[in-house]
Amino acid sequence: MKMFSNRFLSLLCVCSILITTGALACTAQNNPVPRTPSDVVREFYKAMREHRFREAFAMTSYKPAVEGLNAEEMELLRPGFEEKAAAIDATVEITGEQISGDKATVFVKVPVTATTPQVTSQPLNLVKSGNDWIILFGSEADAAEVKKAGRRYLLDMLIEGHEADAEDFLKRLAIWEGIYNSQHNGVYSDFNALIQAGMFSNDVIDPKLSGYNYHITVAKDGKTYVAGAEPVNHGKTGKLSFWADQTGAIKSADNGGRPLKP
């Protein structure tokens, strides 16, 4: 006597096939095909253009610097990220890829511009990280430094950059004021007059972009001026306060975010 009908056996075979197929699908999902170096570069540029900055930099040697950042800290860094994203061409064309062990180089086509009249390729170095590739910015020693500093790396870089920009602005201010003074009967001016004269743009002293509050006081007779700059958020957008005058003298110190006096 037959224990099972032919129909039942057929159904059993179908179920077995479905179970096997499902298992293979699950295995494929749990073990995705590793990304090539070119895949990583494409996804990095795509994430940057879409302003998914945390995801983008997680594909690079800056991963230790972004993975611990909170929402407020990401917002502090956003203007710099957006500036970098704006420089990325809408279409990224990869012209080649070289792999040697756990290192790789991907060549990205650089669009023709006034500074690069000929079509060139920019090499991006990558290193193996587990089963994936990450873009290496700088040297492996630089990557080790980023890893050691962790989330403080980009935050400290932001502070140092803002402070350097503030000092540079005040140095240039002395030059701009000197030009204005020679063209306006020996008197100095405020920022608005310098901007209208084309000396610099308002973006340079925009607190949201510069991380600093800039100010200037011109004497009533226009013969002298005193300028200063303090961090918008002490300890986050900068630490040093700055003081400068028409002689070109510049002083700086950590004054807790308060204006610095001569």
Secondary structure, 3 states (H helix, E strand, C coil): CCCCCHHHHHHHHHHHHHHHHHHHHHHHHHCCCCCCHHHHHHHHHHHHHCCCHHHHHCCECCHHHHCCCCHHHHHHHHHHHHHHHHCCCCCCCEEEEEEECCEEEEEEEECCCCCCCCCEEEEEEEEEECCEEEECCCCHHHHHHHHHHCCHHHHHHHHHHHHHHHHHHHHHHHHHHHHHHHHCCCCCCCHHHHHHCCCCCHHHHCHHHHCEEEEEEECCCCCCEEEEEEECCECCCECCEEEEECCCCEEEECCCCCCCCC
